């Protein structure tokens, strides 16, 4: 068995590749086909812990994790063999087949391609041998002529597997026909031949008004526009690349406002998607003190550069905002890097992240280790006090991804300042109970936690995947989707 490969390309980042690929995974899976997702190289600080090699656990991009669930397959590292986690504007940590690779991380960017290409081919070959359909996601644009020679994620992959490609563009940005034509025009002929259809995404209004644009584009390129997808804000899938949905929305009257601090190197922001789908909850991505005004909770999320993001918060004045909120009894939650920031200090003896004083809201100290902790966890909270008491004795699942090792601050313990440990080695709260820090990612994706804290649950992921597949099926013309996976 050698799988047919369907590839989703985009004219730009943010065009909608990830959610279209996710929808395709579910669409083909419910046809009874064995489906797996694939992205050769992903650049994102949104990562998940999945089955790795030799019995170990490893990391892949969150998009491929969700695509695998949509495909009804088990997420694993072969689905995203290379993950780049940006640590600064000019530096990324390289995850190869689920594991951090220090040699590749230290190499110049262009020098990595030929080193990782054999791993990409091996992973893709293995998945093709085990499945009926592989849904492949590209990255950025396939027509970046300055990157074409070192491409390992777009058309080089497409040519390797003779993929049937869809090219997606964001029509809401304007210039959609130019983006599609320009992308097509910049590709060599053998790569153009792989594109089977154009997709207009995020359209507002009457699709009939697009004429004669689609027809003219097909006359120029020989490629039809196979779908015009309406703008859809509430599909329930998190954004892959960043905080694009800065507008504050809620479902129904607002009863609680949660401000998530959106520092520059925020990581795993996708774990807050269920809060966006929670009735009565308003989620705010906060970058300034004014955006925290009126918040019931302030959340410090994960960070790929904890010390740097802590310093950024100080420059913005957010450190005072958070401290004042906590002093007034307001709820503060820190997750992973956010937990580390809540402590007294972050110490970096190995040059992993940087040294920095913390907010001093928990009597803890974090030391960054060379080795990274990457594991899935099933845990149970002990007795939790204060505003977080509803978490007492709640069992939940989540995952850890961190270099820091956090412990009680010895000098503060000697003075009688002790943080209450409410998850062994994973979560602590202050004496008043309103400040909680936790290493476990995925809390708000666990139905038991949502039910305990809010008395309600967000839409299940399965319902989200079904909705995506229904939406795609409704708006793609004719038998295009089934034709894409017909054997030659």
C-alpha positions in Angstrom: 0.0 0.0 0.0 1.3 3.4 -1.0 -0.8 6.3 0.1 -2.2 9.0 -2.2 -0.9 12.4 -1.0 -3.0 15.5 -0.9 -1.2 18.7 -0.2 -2.5 22.0 1.1 -0.3 25.0 0.1 -0.9 28.7 0.8 -0.1 31.9 -0.9 0.9 33.4 2.5 1.2 32.4 6.1 -2.2 32.6 7.7 -4.1 31.8 4.5 -5.8 28.8 6.2 -3.6 25.8 5.3 -3.8 24.3 8.8 -7.5 24.2 9.3 -8.2 23.1 5.6 -5.7 20.2 6.2 -7.5 19.4 9.4 -10.8 19.4 7.7 -9.5 17.1 4.9 -8.1 14.7 7.5 -11.6 14.2 9.0 -13.3 14.2 5.6 -11.2 11.4 4.3 -11.2 9.5 7.6 -15.0 9.4 7.6 -14.9 7.9 4.1 -13.4 4.8 5.8 -9.8 5.6 4.6 -6.8 5.3 6.8 -5.4 8.8 7.0 -2.3 10.5 8.5 -1.2 14.1 8.4 2.3 15.3 7.6 4.3 18.5 7.7 8.0 18.2 6.9 9.0 21.3 8.9 6.9 23.4 11.1 7.9 26.7 12.8 5.8 27.2 15.9 6.0 27.5 19.6 2.8 25.6 19.9 3.8 22.0 20.5 2.4 18.7 21.8 3.9 15.7 23.4 3.3 12.5 21.4 4.6 9.0 20.8 8.3 9.2 19.8 10.9 6.7 18.7 12.2 3.8 20.7 9.4 4.1 23.3 10.3 7.7 24.1 7.9 10.7 24.0 8.6 13.6 21.7 7.3 16.9 20.4 5.4 17.8 17.2 3.6 21.0 16.1 0.2 21.4 17.6 -1.4 21.6 14.1 -0.2 18.1 13.2 -1.4 16.8 16.6 -4.9 18.1 16.0 -4.8 16.9 12.3 -3.9 13.4 13.6 -6.9 13.4 15.9 -9.1 14.6 13.1 -7.7 11.7 11.0 -8.6 9.3 13.8 -4.9 8.3 14.0 -2.5 8.2 16.8 -0.2 11.3 16.9 3.5 10.6 16.5 6.7 12.3 15.7 6.9 11.1 12.1 4.0 13.4 11.3 6.2 16.4 11.8 9.8 15.4 11.6 11.3 18.9 12.0 9.9 21.5 14.4 11.5 24.9 14.8 10.7 26.7 18.0 11.7 30.4 17.8 13.7 31.6 20.8 14.6 35.0 19.3 14.2 36.7 15.9 17.3 35.0 14.6 17.5 31.8 16.6 15.3 28.7 16.9 15.5 25.4 18.8 15.4 22.5 16.4 13.3 19.5 17.3 14.3 16.5 15.0 12.0 13.5 15.1 10.6 14.7 18.4 13.9 15.4 20.2 15.9 18.6 20.6 19.0 18.6 18.5 21.6 20.9 19.8 23.9 20.5 16.7 21.2 21.6 14.3 20.0 24.4 16.6 23.5 25.9 16.5 23.9 25.5 12.7 23.2 28.4 10.2 19.6 28.2 9.0 20.3 27.3 5.3 22.8 24.7 6.3 20.2 22.5 8.0 18.2 21.5 4.9 20.3 18.7 3.5 20.9 17.4 7.0 17.2 16.9 7.8 15.9 15.9 4.3 16.7 12.2 4.8 14.7 12.2 8.0 11.8 13.8 6.2 11.9 11.3 3.4 12.1 8.4 5.8 9.2 9.5 7.9 7.0 10.3 4.8 7.9 6.9 3.2 6.9 5.1 6.3 3.6 6.9 6.7 2.8 6.3 3.0 3.4 2.6 3.4 0.9 2.4 6.3 -1.9 4.6 5.2 -4.4 5.2 2.3 -4.1 9.0 2.3 -1.5 11.4 3.6 -2.7 15.0 4.0 0.4 17.2 3.8 0.5 20.8 4.9 3.0 23.2 3.4 4.5 26.2 5.1 4.3 29.9 4.2 4.3 30.2 0.5 5.8 27.7 -2.0 6.9 30.6 -4.3 9.5 32.3 -2.1 12.2 32.4 -4.8 14.9 33.3 -2.2 14.1 30.0 -0.4 13.3 27.7 -3.3 16.8 26.2 -3.5 16.7 25.1 0.2 13.1 24.1 0.3 12.2 21.0 2.3 8.6 21.7 3.2 6.7 22.8 0.1 7.3 21.8 -3.5 10.3 19.5 -2.9 8.0 17.4 -0.7 5.2 17.7 -3.3 7.5 16.5 -6.1 8.9 13.7 -4.0 5.4 12.1 -3.5 3.7 13.5 -6.7 1.1 15.2 -4.4 -2.2 16.5 -5.6 -2.0 20.2 -4.4 -4.6 22.8 -3.4 -3.4 26.4 -3.2 -5.3 28.4 -0.6 -5.4 32.2 -0.4 -6.9 34.6 2.1 -9.3 36.8 0.1 -10.1 39.0 3.1 -6.6 40.5 2.8 -7.2 41.7 -0.7 -5.3 40.8 -3.8 -6.3 37.2 -3.8 -6.3 36.7 -7.6 -2.9 38.3 -7.8 -1.6 36.1 -5.0 -2.8 33.0 -6.7 -1.6 33.9 -10.2 1.8 35.2 -8.8 2.4 32.1 -6.9 1.6 29.9 -9.9 3.7 32.1 -12.2 6.8 31.8 -10.0 6.7 28.0 -9.9 8.7 25.9 -12.4 6.4 24.0 -14.9 6.8 20.6 -13.2 5.6 22.2 -9.9 2.7 24.0 -11.5 1.5 20.7 -12.9 0.9 19.5 -9.3 -1.6 22.2 -8.5 -5.1 20.8 -9.0 -7.2 23.7 -7.7 -7.3 27.1 -6.1 -9.2 27.8 -2.9 -10.5 31.3 -1.9 -10.7 31.4 1.9 -12.3 33.9 4.3 -14.8 35.4 1.8 -17.4 37.9 3.0 -20.5 38.6 0.8 -22.1 37.2 -2.3 -19.8 34.8 -4.1 -21.5 35.7 -7.4 -19.8 39.1 -7.3 -16.4 37.4 -7.8 -17.2 36.7 -11.5 -15.5 36.9 -13.9 -12.4 36.6 -11.7 -12.3 32.8 -11.2 -13.0 32.2 -14.9 -10.3 34.6 -16.0 -7.8 33.1 -13.6 -8.5 29.6 -15.0 -8.0 30.9 -18.5 -4.6 32.3 -17.5 -3.4 29.2 -15.5 -5.6 26.3 -16.6 -6.4 25.7 -12.9 -10.0 26.0 -11.6 -11.1 27.8 -8.4 -12.6 24.7 -6.7 -14.0 26.4 -3.5 -14.9 29.7 -2.1 -15.0 29.4 1.7 -17.0 32.0 3.7 -15.4 33.8 6.6 -15.9 31.6 9.7 -14.7 33.0 13.0 -16.1 30.4 15.4 -15.0 27.1 13.9 -13.4 26.1 17.2 -9.8 25.3 16.0 -7.0 27.3 17.4 -4.8 29.5 15.2 -1.6 27.8 14.3 0.9 30.7 14.0 0.0 33.3 16.6 -2.6 35.5 18.2 -4.5 36.6 15.1 -7.9 36.9 16.8 -7.2 39.9 19.0 -10.8 41.0 19.0 -12.5 40.2 22.3 -15.5 38.0 21.9 -17.8 35.9 24.0 -20.7 33.5 23.6 -23.6 35.2 25.4 -23.5 37.8 28.2 -20.0 38.1 29.8 -19.8 36.8 33.4 -16.0 36.3 33.5 -13.0 38.0 31.8 -9.7 36.2 31.5 -6.7 38.2 30.4 -3.9 36.1 28.9 -0.5 38.0 28.8 0.6 37.8 25.1 4.3 38.3 25.5 6.5 38.1 22.4 7.6 34.4 22.8 4.3 33.1 24.0 4.1 29.3 23.6 1.3 26.8 23.6 -1.3 29.5 23.2 -3.6 27.0 21.5 -4.4 25.4 24.8 -6.6 28.4 25.6 -8.9 27.7 22.6 -11.6 26.0 24.8 -11.9 29.3 26.9 -12.8 31.1 23.7 -15.6 28.6 23.2 -16.9 28.8 26.8 -20.3 30.5 27.2 -20.1 33.8 29.1 -16.3 34.0 29.1 -14.4 36.8 27.5 -10.8 36.1 26.6 -8.5 39.0 26.2 -4.9 38.8 24.8 -3.2 41.5 26.9 0.0 43.3 26.0 -0.5 46.5 28.1 -1.8 47.2 31.6 -4.9 48.8 30.3 -5.9 45.5 28.6 -5.9 43.8 32.0 -8.4 46.3 33.5 -11.6 44.5 34.6 -10.0 41.0 34.3 -11.2 38.4 36.8 -8.2 36.3 36.1 -4.7 37.2 34.8 -3.0 34.2 33.1 0.7 34.0 32.4 1.0 31.4 29.7 4.0 29.3 28.5 7.0 31.1 27.0 9.9 29.9 24.7 12.1 32.6 26.2 11.0 33.0 29.8 13.6 35.5 31.1 13.3 37.7 28.0 9.5 37.7 28.2 9.7 38.5 31.9 11.9 41.5 31.1 9.4 42.5 28.4 6.6 42.5 31.0 8.6 44.8 33.2 9.1 47.3 30.3 5.4 47.2 29.6 4.6 47.8 33.3 2.7 44.5 33.4 4.7 43.3 36.4 3.1 46.0 38.6 -0.3 45.2 37.1 -0.1 41.6 38.0 1.3 42.2 41.4 -1.5 44.7 42.2 -4.1 42.3 40.9 -2.8 39.5 43.1 -2.5 41.9 46.2 -6.2 42.8 45.8 -7.1 39.1 45.9 -7.5 38.7 42.1 -6.8 35.3 40.5 -3.4 34.8 38.9 -2.5 31.6 37.0 0.9 30.8 35.6 1.4 27.9 33.3 4.9 26.4 32.7 7.0 29.5 31.8 4.3 31.5 33.6 4.8 29.5 36.7 8.5 30.2 36.6 7.8 33.9 36.3 5.6 33.8 39.4 8.6 32.7 41.5 11.4 34.7 43.1 14.1 34.0 40.5 15.1 32.1 37.3 18.7 30.9 37.3 20.4 29.7 34.1 23.8 28.1 34.7 23.9 26.5 31.2 22.9 29.5 29.0 19.6 27.9 28.1 17.2 30.8 28.7 18.8 33.6 30.7 18.8 34.8 34.3 16.0 37.0 35.6 14.2 37.9 38.8 10.6 36.8 39.0 7.5 38.5 40.1 7.9 37.2 43.7 4.3 36.0 44.0 5.3 32.4 44.9 8.3 31.5 47.1 9.9 29.3 44.4 13.1 29.3 42.4 13.7 27.8 38.9 17.0 26.5 37.6 17.2 25.8 33.9 18.6 22.4 33.0 20.3 21.3 29.8 17.9 18.4 29.4 14.3 19.1 28.5 11.3 17.4 30.3 8.9 16.2 27.6 6.1 13.9 28.9 2.4 13.3 29.0 0.9 13.2 32.5 -2.3 12.0 34.2 -2.5 13.7 37.7 -4.9 14.5 40.5 -4.9 17.7 42.4 -4.7 17.5 46.2 -6.6 20.0 48.4 -6.6 23.4 46.7 -7.6 26.5 48.6 -9.0 29.9 47.8 -10.5 30.8 44.4 -9.0 27.6 42.9 -10.6 25.3 45.5 -12.9 23.8 42.8 -9.8 21.9 41.5 -9.5 19.9 44.7 -9.3 16.2 44.0 -9.9 16.7 40.3 -8.1 14.2 38.0 -6.9 15.6 34.7 -4.5 14.9 31.8 -1.9 17.2 30.3 1.7 17.4 29.2 5.0 18.9 30.2 7.5 20.7 28.0 10.1 22.6 29.9 13.8 23.0 30.7 13.3 24.6 34.1 13.2 22.7 37.4 11.3 24.5 40.1 11.6 24.1 43.8 10.9 25.9 47.1 13.2 28.9 47.7 15.5 27.7 50.6 16.0 31.1 52.2 12.2 31.9 52.1 11.4 28.5 53.5 13.7 29.3 56.4 11.7 32.5 57.0 8.4 30.5 57.0 7.3 31.3 53.5 6.2 28.1 51.9 4.2 27.5 48.8 1.5 24.9 49.0 2.2 22.0 46.6 -1.1 20.9 45.1 0.3 18.7 42.4 3.5 16.8 43.4 6.4 18.6 41.7 4.0 20.3 39.2 1.8 23.0 40.9 2.0 25.3 43.8 -0.2 28.1 45.3 0.4 31.0 47.7 -0.8 31.2 51.3 -3.8 33.3 50.3 -4.7 30.8 47.6 -5.4 33.2 44.8 -2.0 32.7 42.9 -1.5 29.3 41.3 1.4 28.1 39.2 1.4 24.9 37.3 3.8 23.1 34.9 1.0 21.1 33.3 -0.1 22.3 29.9 -3.6 21.4 28.6 -5.6 22.1 31.8 -8.4 23.9 29.8 -8.6 21.1 27.3 -9.6 18.7 30.1 -13.3 18.3 30.5 -13.0 17.6 34.3 -11.2 20.9 34.8 -13.6 22.9 32.7 -16.6 21.3 34.5 -15.0 22.1 37.9 -14.1 25.7 37.2 -17.0 26.8 35.0 -19.7 24.2 35.4 -19.7 23.7 31.6 -17.7 22.2 28.8 -16.6 23.6 25.5 -17.4 21.8 22.3 -15.6 18.5 22.0 -12.7 18.3 19.6 -14.5 15.6 17.7 -17.5 18.0 17.1 -15.1 20.6 15.9 -13.5 18.2 13.4 -16.9 17.1 12.1 -17.9 20.7 11.7 -14.8 21.5 9.7 -15.3 18.5 7.4 -19.0 19.4 6.9 -18.0 23.0 6.1 -15.4 21.9 3.5 -17.8 19.4 1.9 -20.5 22.0 1.6 -18.3 24.6 -0.1 -16.0 22.6 -2.3 -17.4 22.1 -5.8 -18.6 18.8 -7.1 -16.5 15.7 -6.6 -13.2 17.5 -6.2 -12.3 16.0 -2.8 -13.0 12.4 -3.9 -11.2 13.0 -7.2 -8.0 14.1 -5.3 -7.6 10.7 -3.7 -8.4 8.5 -6.7 -5.6 6.1 -7.5 -3.9 6.7 -10.9 
